[in-house]
C-alpha cells in the first residue's frame, strides 16, 4: 500500500469510528456528553503551527487550513494556547482583553470559522482560560493601579511594604515562578502588588466576588462562541495565605537554602499554591459550564501537584470540579524508570475513584519528549513514550510536532532568546523557545510553516530536513505513521479504547507491561521495553482470569517479531508490542 493509500485508509477508519461513536449527534461530537473520555487532545501553540499571511507568525486561518491533517491523525480536540489581545510579554499569557482575538492571530470571524470547520470534522476547540492574572495593560489593572481609592483597587493583590531603615521592602519572601521577588513596588500608591509570574502579570484577587463574576462572564462568552472546553492555566495559584507570612526555605543536605537558576534562595510554595479555596472556584466554573444546554463543555486543569491524593481532589467530591486535571506525575518522570512508571500509572488507574486520567508528556513550557532520549535509539525511545500515552486507559494530550518527532532546539546565544525566562536565567535557564519552534511541514523553505523567504518568529530547527510531515507521510516506519497507527488502534479496538487496565509482571525492572480488557471480554496486552538491550517477556494471565495463551499482533515497532504465544514475547531495544490474546 502506498503512502497516499495508507493516509486515505487512516482517514476512512477514523471517519467510520467517529461516525459510529457519535451517532447521536448530527452536527458535532460535542453533543455526546462523554466525548472527552479516551479522546486525543492536541495542543497547538498558535504562533508556531501555520502562518497563512506571511508575517512569520502562525495564525487561526493557518490552523483551519490544517484541520484535514489533524482529522486524519485522529485528533478529537485542539487546545489553543492564548490567542487574546496581549502585549506578548509572556506570548499571550499576559492578557489585555479576554473577549477578543489578538490581530496577529486573526479576527473573531476567523475564530468562529475555525470552530465551525473543526466541528464538521468532529474536532472540538479548547480555549486557554488564564484566571490567575492579567496583563498590567488590562483596563482592570490600569484602573486598580491608578489610586488606592479606585473601585477596582481590590481586584488585585496589593499590600503595604515592610519598612526597613525607613525604606520599603517586599511584604515577605515569596518568589515569582520566573525569578526574584513576587512583589513589585509602586511608588505612586505606596504599595506592592503580587505577581506569581512576570512583573507584567499582576495576580487577581479571587476573594473579590466582582472578580469571580467578571471571569465567569468570560467563560460564558466563549461557550457562546462554541468552544468545547477550557484549559485552566495556573489554576492552583488562585489564592494566597491571607497572613502573608514568609514561606519556608528549601534546604540542601548542608542545611543551607538551595539556590535556584535565577540566583534566589529557593522557597516552598505551601502559602501560594493549591490552597483549599481553589476548589470553591472550580465548582463555580463547573456550574457555569454545565449551564450550557445540549453539549458538554469540559474543564481541564493545569495541575502540577504533590501527590495522587491532591490529584484525586481536583475532580471534586461529587465529580463537580475538573473533568480532566493534568496528571503530570506520569509524563514528567523524565527518565525510563519502569518501577516509577508502573507505580504512578497504577495510582492513576486505581486511586482516583475510577475517574478519567489525563496523561501529558509534552507542552509549551517543558523540553519535548527527547528529554527521555537515548542516543543510539532516538526514535525508538519516542515510540515507547507514544505507546504509553496512547495505549493506556486515559485521555491523551499530545503536543504539536510530537507525531513527527520534533525535538527541543534551544537557542545557542543569549542574543537570540525571545522568552524572558531565558533572558533572566541565561545560561543556566535558556527559556522555552526550544520547545516552541515552528511546525515542520516539509523540507522546503521555512519548513512549509511560512511562505518562502519569510523570517519566522523563531528559527526553523535544522531537524526539519528529516522530520517533517511531507517526508514522513511517505515512510511506512516513520514516527508519523506510528502515531497514526496507535491512535487508530486506540479508537477501533474496544479494549484499547475503553477497557480496564491492569499492570502485569510487576517485578520486571526492564519492561513495562499491562493488560487492557473490554466489557465484551476482549483482552489486549501491551509491552514496552525501557532499555537499549533486547528483552524477552512471558505472560501468565491466569491470575487475571484470562485463559488464552495465543496472541495476535495488533501493532509492533519496526523490526519486531510476531510471537507464537504469550510465553515468549521478544522485544528489541526500546521495542513495543501490542497484541490481542486468543
GUFI-455635 format. One record per residue (C-alpha): x, y, z; residue in three letters. Coordinates in steps of 0.02 Angstrom, whole numbers, plus 50000, padded with zeros to 5 digits. Each point is the difference from the previous one (the first is absolute). Example, Ala and Ser with C-alpha at 12.3 -4.5 7.8 and 13.67 -1.06 7.14 Angstrom:
! GUFI-455635
506154977550390ALA/500695017249967SER/
//
This chain:
! GUFI-455635
500005000050000UNK/500755016849951UNK/500075015250115UNK/498485008449924UNK/498974984350018UNK/500574997750180UNK/499485017850043UNK/498314997449915UNK/499764983850096UNK/500405008750167UNK/498805014149960UNK/498624987749951UNK/500224989750159UNK/499975015750107UNK/498435005849911UNK/499124983350022UNK/500444999750184UNK/499495017950036UNK/498374997749905UNK/499524984850103UNK/500605007050167UNK/499105016549978UNK/498474993649908UNK/498875009050123UNK/500685016749938UNK/499535006049827UNK/501165014950007UNK/501364998050129UNK/500814987750121UNK/499865013550130UNK/498174994950022UNK/500574983050066UNK/500285003250187UNK/501404987150006UNK/500935005949844UNK/501535004950102UNK/500284983050079UNK/501404990549912UNK/500195014749882UNK/501625006049921UNK/500295018550034UNK/501305009349897UNK/500815015650071UNK/500375013549872UNK/501135014850036UNK/499165011549873UNK/501555010649966UNK/500894984549941UNK/498764989049907UNK/499645007949830UNK/500265017649933UNK/498685004049868UNK/500385018349966UNK/501905000749988UNK/500425009750157UNK/501024985950075UNK/498734996850138UNK/498734985950001UNK/498165004849999UNK/498224993550009UNK/499774998349813UNK/501594989949995UNK/499274987950129UNK/498384998849901UNK/500994995549844UNK/500764985050091UNK/498404992650071UNK/499954986049872UNK/501734994750057UNK/499444999750182UNK/498434990449955UNK/501024986949909UNK/501154998650150UNK/498484996250108UNK/499935015650109UNK/498405002850101UNK/500365017450068UNK/501265014149981UNK/500615010050148UNK/500545017349945UNK/501205009550111UNK/499405018150023UNK/499465009649845UNK/499295015350092UNK/500685017749978UNK/501625001250098UNK/501615010150013UNK/500824982949973UNK/501205001450147UNK/499594981850037UNK/499424996549822UNK/498155001050037UNK/499904995050182UNK/499985018650043UNK/498255004349941UNK/499365017649972UNK/498264995249935UNK/499154983350037UNK/498615001549871UNK/500935003849839UNK/501314992849883UNK/501765007049985UNK/500145007249823UNK/501614990549968UNK/498974983950010UNK/498495006349903UNK/498245005850038UNK/498504993650095UNK/499274994949832UNK/501574989549970UNK/499764991950170UNK/498184996149967UNK/500474992449833UNK/501314989250085UNK/498704993750125UNK/498764996349860UNK/501244991249887UNK/500714990050145UNK/498264994650053UNK/499684993449824UNK/501484988450029UNK/499444994950175UNK/501395010350079UNK/499665011350148UNK/500915016350040UNK/500635002250179UNK/500455017650055UNK/501375004250124UNK/499165009450143UNK/501285009950100UNK/499165003650166UNK/501425003550120UNK/500625016449927UNK/499795012849862UNK/501205011049906UNK/500495016150087UNK/499265008249844UNK/498284992850030UNK/498725013950035UNK/499604991850167UNK/501795001950060UNK/500205017449927UNK/498535005250108UNK/500614990550152UNK/501725007749983UNK/499345017849982UNK/499675003150185UNK/499654991550165UNK/498215006249991UNK/499584993149829UNK/498524987750002UNK/501104986849919UNK/501435001950124UNK/499454984250087UNK/499954990149838UNK/501874996750020UNK/501154994850142UNK/500675016350074UNK/500955000250165UNK/500925012550109UNK/501904998650006UNK/501104995050143UNK/501005015250051UNK/501844996550032UNK/501105014850047UNK/498655011449932UNK/499974991449830UNK/498604989349928UNK/500354981549976UNK/498884985849936UNK/498724993750126UNK/500784982650004UNK/501224988249914UNK/498794993049870UNK/500814997249830UNK/499395001549823UNK/500024983949900UNK/501055009649875UNK/501315006050124UNK/500255012650140UNK/498715007850115UNK/498154997349963UNK/499665018050057UNK/500155015649893UNK/500135017150083UNK/498865014049941UNK/500675016650061UNK/498455009249939UNK/498824991550122UNK/501274994350130UNK/499604981449991UNK/500644984049921UNK/498974989149885UNK/500214981149993UNK/500484991049839UNK/500204981150003UNK/500755001149826UNK/500755014949907UNK/499965017750069UNK/498835004149855UNK/498774986550060UNK/499195006550160UNK/498984987150096UNK/498135002250014UNK/499164999750169UNK/498864984949992UNK/499285003950171UNK/499095014549917UNK/498274994549935UNK/500095012949860UNK/501564991649930UNK/499134983250001UNK/498485006849911UNK/501065008449866UNK/500964984049965UNK/498444989249997UNK/499305012149872UNK/501574996949896UNK/499674981350012UNK/498215002749939UNK/500605010949855UNK/501084986349926UNK/498714986550030UNK/498825010649895UNK/501334999749864UNK/499924981149997UNK/501554994350092UNK/500064982050060UNK/500895004050162UNK/501335009650093UNK/501764996450058UNK/500185009650163UNK/501725007650011UNK/500925000450168UNK/498384995350084UNK/500804994750165UNK/500755017550021UNK/498395009850022UNK/500125002750188UNK/501355005150124UNK/500144998050189UNK/499115015450070UNK/501285001550141UNK/501345004149869UNK/501344991950108UNK/501654993949927UNK/500164983449911UNK/501254987550067UNK/501654998549910UNK/500404983949909UNK/501584993350081UNK/501404989949925UNK/500974985750083UNK/501105012950087UNK/498495008250081UNK/500195015849895UNK/498655006749880UNK/500144993549823UNK/500315013149866UNK/498914999749844UNK/500565003649822UNK/499595018550024UNK/501165001650151UNK/498595000650129UNK/499894990250161UNK/498714986949958UNK/498374999950100UNK/498594987450008UNK/498285005349938UNK/498844993850136UNK/499305017650027UNK/499755004049817UNK/499504983949913UNK/498524988150008UNK/499105008250145UNK/498284992750044UNK/499055014949930UNK/500504994649824UNK/498674986450010UNK/498625012850028UNK/500465008449836UNK/500104983549908UNK/498244995750054UNK/499385016949943UNK/500884998349832UNK/499194983049981UNK/498285007350038UNK/500235012949862UNK/500584986849876UNK/498544988750043UNK/498755013849964UNK/500364996949816UNK/498554990549926UNK/500194986349871UNK/501874996950012UNK/501374996050123UNK/501305013550036UNK/501524992650086UNK/501215007550125UNK/501844995149994UNK/501175005650138UNK/501845004449993UNK/500354990450159UNK/501804997750053UNK/499644991350166UNK/500964991550139UNK/499064983550012UNK/498664988849929UNK/498915005450147UNK/500085018149940UNK/499594994349823UNK/498484990150058UNK/499295015350089UNK/500035010049839UNK/498554989949930UNK/498925005750146UNK/499124989350130UNK/498494998249885UNK/500905001549833UNK/499515018250005UNK/501685008349967UNK/501254995749861UNK/499634987049868UNK/501854997749962UNK/501345006150120UNK/501674997349913UNK/500954985450075UNK/501795006549990UNK/500644986250115UNK/500104987549857UNK/500595009749848UNK/501285010450094UNK/500964985950083UNK/501315004949870UNK/500954983550002UNK/499654982349941UNK/499694992850173UNK/498824985149988UNK/499604999150185UNK/499535018450013UNK/498944999549843UNK/499114984350061UNK/499655007550170UNK/499345016649936UNK/498944992949859UNK/499274987550122UNK/499595014350119UNK/499095008949860UNK/499034984249960UNK/499564995050179UNK/500095015250116UNK/498925013449919UNK/498314991850028UNK/499914993449823UNK/500045017349923UNK/500805003249831UNK/501885003450007UNK/500765012949884UNK/501794995449957UNK/501185013349932UNK/501814998049945UNK/500345016249906UNK/499425018050000UNK/500565017649959UNK/500865002550170UNK/501144984850004UNK/501314991549894UNK/499234988649871UNK/499974981050008UNK/501844999049953UNK/500435003750182UNK/499714981150013UNK/501134997149851UNK/501244985949981UNK/501335004649872UNK/500144982949919UNK/498114997549989UNK/499315017449977UNK/498354996649912UNK/499734983450090UNK/499995009550165UNK/498695011749927UNK/498934985349949UNK/500014993350177UNK/499355016650067UNK/498655000549866UNK/499464982450046UNK/499875003850186UNK/498975015449960UNK/498874992049870UNK/499754982150065UNK/499605004650181UNK/498255002650068UNK/500035018849993UNK/499585015449904UNK/501615003449905UNK/500715017449978UNK/501375002349872UNK/500965015249939UNK/500135005849820UNK/501484991849912UNK/500104985150118UNK/499314989449860UNK/501475003949885UNK/501334999050134UNK/500345018750017UNK/501355002850130UNK/500465014050120UNK/501115012849913UNK/500545013250127UNK/500905015949945UNK/501894999550005UNK/500265018650034UNK/499175011450126UNK/499735012949863UNK/498834987749912UNK/498894996750152UNK/498195005849988UNK/499314992650161UNK/500305011850148UNK/500364985050111UNK/501534996449894UNK/500545018150003UNK/499895000350190UNK/500754983050033UNK/501324998249862UNK/501024989249987UNK/499344987950132UNK/498225003249940UNK/499875002249811UNK/498135002749999UNK/498614991249908UNK/500385005049820UNK/500714982749967UNK/498324991350017UNK/499035013449906UNK/500854999849830UNK/498935000149841UNK/499114984149943UNK/500994990549870UNK/498844996549854UNK/501274997049861UNK/501845000849957UNK/499705015449893UNK/500295018350043UNK/499505004350179UNK/499464981950022UNK/498325004149921UNK/499545010250155UNK/500105017049914UNK/500045005449819UNK/501734999249924UNK/501255013050057UNK/499065005750154UNK/500965002450163UNK/499094988950123UNK/499745005950179UNK/501154986050060UNK/501284991549888UNK/499574983849911UNK/501024985950081UNK/501244990749889UNK/499054983950036UNK/498625005649880UNK/500944992149854UNK/499684982550069UNK/498555002350120UNK/498555007549903UNK/498254994849955UNK/500274998949813UNK/501474988050016UNK/499244989350136UNK/498364997849908UNK/500984989849873UNK/501004989650125UNK/499114984550069UNK/501104999250155UNK/499995018550041UNK/499485007650165UNK/498485007749916UNK/499434982949940UNK/500284993050177UNK/498875013450076UNK/498684997549866UNK/499974981350034UNK/499965002050189UNK/498595012649996UNK/498984989949874UNK/500234984350103UNK/499505009350158UNK/498385005349916UNK/499594983649911UNK/500434986850130UNK/498724998650143UNK/501304995150130UNK/501205014049956UNK/498615012649981UNK/499164998150168UNK/500574983850082UNK/500554998250180UNK/501885000150031UNK/501054988450109UNK/501895000250020UNK/500904983749958UNK/501684992450049UNK/500155012450141UNK/501764994950052UNK/500745002249826UNK/501225014650005UNK/500295000949812UNK/498304998349917UNK/498425009550043UNK/498484989549953UNK/498155000850031UNK/498364992149953UNK/498455008549928UNK/498354990850013UNK/498395005449914UNK/498244997150066UNK/499764986949864UNK/501454989850069UNK/501295004849870UNK/501755001050076UNK/501495009449931UNK/501784999450068UNK/501215014649982UNK/501884998350032UNK/501295014049992UNK/501864996850017UNK/500775014250100UNK/501804994849963UNK/501225000349856UNK/500224981050010UNK/498854986649926UNK/498794992650126UNK/498914984550001UNK/498435000050108UNK/498754986550045UNK/498215002850054UNK/498934988850110UNK/498295008050006UNK/499134986850104UNK/499995011550152UNK/499005012349895UNK/498764986349952UNK/500634999249821UNK/500184982549929UNK/500715003349828UNK/501854998549967UNK/500005004249815UNK/500245017649938UNK/499635009549840UNK/501105014949960UNK/499095016649989UNK/501525011449994UNK/501874998650025UNK/501505011249977UNK/500984998349837UNK/501044984249998UNK/498964991750137UNK/499484981749991UNK/498304991450011UNK/500024988350151UNK/499244982849990UNK/499275001750174UNK/500015010650157UNK/501354988950072UNK/501355008649898UNK/499825017849938UNK/501625007149933UNK/500335018650002UNK/501425009249916UNK/500875014850083UNK/498615012150051UNK/498804988449911UNK/498115000350016UNK/498794985649974UNK/498095000850004UNK/499034983949976UNK/498254992750022UNK/499914984650110UNK/499214984849915UNK/
//
